[in-house]
Structure formats: C-alpha cells, structure tokens
Amino acid sequence: MSTKVGDKLVKVSENFTVYRYDNGFMIEVSGRDPDEEYKYSKILCSDEDELLTIIKEINSLPLDE
C-alpha cells in the first residue's frame, strides 16, 4: 500500500491535521508538488503505527516557506 507523502508532495506546510475515526485515522497535509503547484494530500491510516510512520515522513520533508 503506497501511502507515501513524498510521492505526492516535495515540500510541506508547517502544519497538518489528524482526524480520528472509529476505524482509523486520516491525516491531511498541504504543500507543493514537483511542479510547484499547491496541493492537499489526504491519507487514511488503519492504526497508530501507520499514522506515526506518515508523520515521521512529513517531518523529513522540507518546509514550503
């Protein structure tokens, strides 16, 4: 399952939002794609481990300043 933020965004905004649902989580992050277009990415996560993996990836990407 490809949930990599880096596949969609090359720079991320300084904030992201996590939504908690009965069956998992959704994380929403905005930033720039490889063409420098502003984009939103929404990723569904089935458990906390997957959510933490996505958050760590977001933190490893450069900020869109």
Secondary structure, 3 states (H helix, E strand, C coil): CCCCHHHCCCEEEEEEEEEEECCEEEEEEEEECCCCCEEEEEEEECCHHHHHHHHHHHHHCCECC
